[in-house]
Amino acid sequence: MRAVPEAAGGWEAEALVAEALEAPAMYRGLSTEYTDVGRLVEYLGDRLFSGVVRVNLPGREAHVVLFRGRLQAARYRVEDRILEAAEAVRSLLADSRWMEGEVWVHPLPEELFPEEWDERGPIPWDATEVWHPHPEPSDAVGAELAPAEATAGSLAPRPGTDSFRETAEPAAEPGHGKPEPTRPARPGEALDVVSWVRLLESFVARFRRYRGPSAASRLEAEVNAALEGSGLRLGRGRVEGEATNPEALRLAAVRAVRFVKGTAGQAFAEQSLAVAIRDAGIQDGAKVRALLET
């Protein structure tokens, strides 16, 4: 008999999550500025981890449950909506790439899990949607942590001899179908301020994650120089102020891309831009690139 029964009429992992949150955390308060949640889940899966990954983002909370390394349940509360299973995982990992938050990892004994989970397959989800290759991390990002050393603001654990499996960077544009014709784009066309804000914040967040806070502070200074006089500023990776002028944000994004190309290289800048376009929910990537070249 398992010690924790499934909750009748509720989410199947609710009792397990409650039990896990009462237990000491193995990793506490990992910042999403430095921790790729998808890669952390993969790392735990490779090590046959059983327990709960809890992620807190502004106005959002998620619980991802793994049993013997298999992702068995997930729930993501997004303000007044509840997402579950694969949909919850995909949305959580996309949001955690550009929103500041914290991650906790709580282990549980295998004996507490439902018996039927022994034979049940994992929740299917497409790793290529959330993982991507990255350049060699800086010393700060690549620092190795033992579980007992992980504290608030620490980095995600990295194995001493193994490494996370890398997946190919998805193409910035689909490789099938008729290519979209290129044409000169007028400044500010096709994107509203919300899309520009999301793109800029995601782009800066990825640079910070892989290049460290010192380099990111220089990038923020470049962006703020471009935003001067607009009533907006970039602070801790977030655009502050009332965004009403898409052209000011476009110019800030142009300057950010140029800075990243100069410091991290063309390939990294292009990968980061592709991720930012996807995170912002922008469908017309070619037009965005044209806007950033004008």
N, C-alpha and C positions, 0 to 999 in steps of 0.2 A: 504493500500500500504506500502510495505517495503521501508525504506529510502535508502538502498544500493542494487542496481540491480546486477544481475549476470553479469560477464564479458562475452561479446559475443565473441565466438570463442576461449576463453582462459580457464584457470583453473577456475572452478565454484566459488571457494572461494577467488579469487584474490582480488576482491574489499573489501571483509570483512577483509582480512589480512591487506590491506593498511589502512583501517579505524582503525583497532585495534592498529597498530603500531603508529598511531598519538595520541592515548589515553594514559593516564598515566598507567604504569604497576603496577599490584597488587603485584607481586614478581619480583625482579630485580636482574639479574646477579647471580642466584643460581649456584654454582659450581657443575659440574657433578661428581667431586670427592666425594661429600657428598650427592648428590641428585639422587635418583633412579627415572629416568624420567617416567618409566612405573608406578611406585607406585604413583607418583605425578599426572599422568593422571587419575588413578583410584580414588585418593582422590578427585580431582575436579569433576569427574563423580558422585561420591556418593553425592556430594553437589549441583548437578544440575547446574553446572557452564556453562555459555555461554561466549565464547570468544576464544582466540588464545593462544596456547603455542608455543613459538619460541625457538628453540635450535640451538646454533652455536657451531660447532665442527671444528677442523682444516680442511680447504678446503671444509666444508660442512655446509649446513643450512637447517633447517626443520621448517615447520609450521603445527601444528596440531590444527584443528578447532573442538570445541565442542559446541553443542547446547542443552541446558537443560540437560547437563551431558552425552549426546550421542556423540560419536565420528563420525562426519559427513564428514570430509574431511581431507586429509593429503597430504603433498608434501615434498619431501626430495631431495635436490640437492646434489649429490655426485660428486664433481669435474665437469665432463662434462656430467653426466647422471642425469636424472630426474625420481624419483620414486614417485608413487602416491598410495593413498588408503592403503590397508592392507600391501602391500609390503613395502611402505614407513615407516609405523609404525614399522614393525618387524625389518627392517634394522636400523632404527634410534635407537631403544631401545637397540639393540645388540651393536651398535657402542658406544653409550653413556656410556656403562658399562666399557669401557677401554680407551676411548679417553677423554682428558681434554677439557672441554667446559663450556658454560654458558647457563642458561635457564631463559627466561622471560615469565611471564603470564600476558596477557592483557585481561581484561573483556570487554564485549560488551553488550549493551541492546538487549533483545530478539527481539525487534521490527525491528532490522536491518537485521535479517536473512530471507532467502527466505521462502515464505509461505508454499511451498511444503515440507520443512524440518519438518513441524509440524507432519506429518504422516510417514515420511521416517525412515526406520530402521537404526541402526548404522552400521558402517563399521565392518565386522566380522574379528576378529583376535584372535589368541589362546593365552590366558593369560599365560598358562603354559610355553610358549616359552621364556617369558621375566621376569616373576616374580618368586621368590623363597623365602622360609622361611629363616630367619636369626636369630642369637642369640640375646639376649637382648643387645640393643645398649649401648655404653658408654654414659656418661653424655653429652659429646660434641655432639654426633650424635643424642641423644634423646632430645636435647633442644627444647622447644616449642617456636614457633615464631608466633606472630600476623602479619597480612599482612603489617601493617605500619612499622614493624621492619625489614622486609626482605630487605637486601641490598646486594651489591656485595660480593660474597663469602659466603653468608649465607646458612643455611641448608634449606632443603625443609620443608614446614609447616607440623606439626603433630597435629591432633586434640587433644583437651584436655581430652575427655572421650572416644571417639571411637578409633579404630585402623584400619589400613589398613587390608583388607581381605588378608589372607595368602593362597597360593596355595601350593600343595605338591611339593616338590623338584622332578624334573624329574629324573628318574633312570639314572645313569651314562651310563649304557649300555642297549639296548633294551631288554625287558623281553621275547621276542619271538624268535623263530628260534633256530638253533643249536649254542651252545656257542662256542666262538672261542677258540681253544686249546692254552694253555699257553706254552711258551718255553722261555729259556733264550734269552735275547735280547742283541745285541752288542751295546756298547755306541755310541750314535749318529745316530743309524739306524732309518730309516723311517721318520725322521723329518728334514726339512731344517731350515735354520736360521730364516726365516720369521715366520714359525710356532712356533719356540721356543720363539721368541721375543713376538709374540702376546699372547702366553700362559703365559709367565712370567709377562707381563704388566697387563693382565686381572686378574691374581691371586693376584698380589700386590694391584691392584685397589680395588678389593673386600674386602681385608683385611683392607685397609685404610678406606673404606666406613663404615664398621661396627665396627672397633676397634679404629678409630681416628688417627689423624696425628702423635701423639707421638709414639704410637706403630708401626705405619707404618715406621717412621724414623729408628727405630731399625731393622725392617725387611729389609729396604733398605741397612743398614750398613752390614747386613749379606750377602745380595746378592752381594754388591760391594766387600766384602772380597773374595767371590768366583770368581768374575770376574777380580781380580787383575792380571795384567800382560797380559790380553787379548786385551787391547786397548778399552774395553767397560766399561761403568759404568751406574748405574741406578740413574737417577735424576728426582725428582718430578714424579715418577711413569713411566718414559719413559726410554728406553734403548738408550743411547747416544754412538756415535762412529760407525765405519764401522763394521757391523756384518758379519764375514766371517767364524767363527769357531763354528759349532753347538755344539761341545763337551763342550766348555766353557759355553755356555748358558744352556746346559743340567745340568751341575754341579751346576750352579747358581740356577736353578729350584729345584734341589734336596735339596739344602741348604734352599731355601725358604719354601718348603713343610715341612721340618723337624722343622724349626723355628715356623711355624704356628701351627703344631701339638703340640709343646711344650708349646705354649702360649695360644692358643685358643681351643685346644682339637682336637681329631681325627675326630669327626663328622664334625666340621666346616671346617677343612682342606680338607676332602673328598668332601664336598659340593662345596667348593671354587674351587677345582681342576676340578670337573665335569663341573662347569660353565666356567672355563678358557678353557678347552678342546673344549667345544661347541663354545665359542666365537672365538677361533682360527681357527674354521672350520676343526678340526681334526676328521676324521672318526673312526680311530682305537684307541679308548680310552684305551683298554686293553694293547696295546703295549706301549702306553705312560706311563702307570702306571708301566709297567715292566722296562722301561728305567729309571724311577725315583727311582726305588728300587735298581738299580745296582751301 
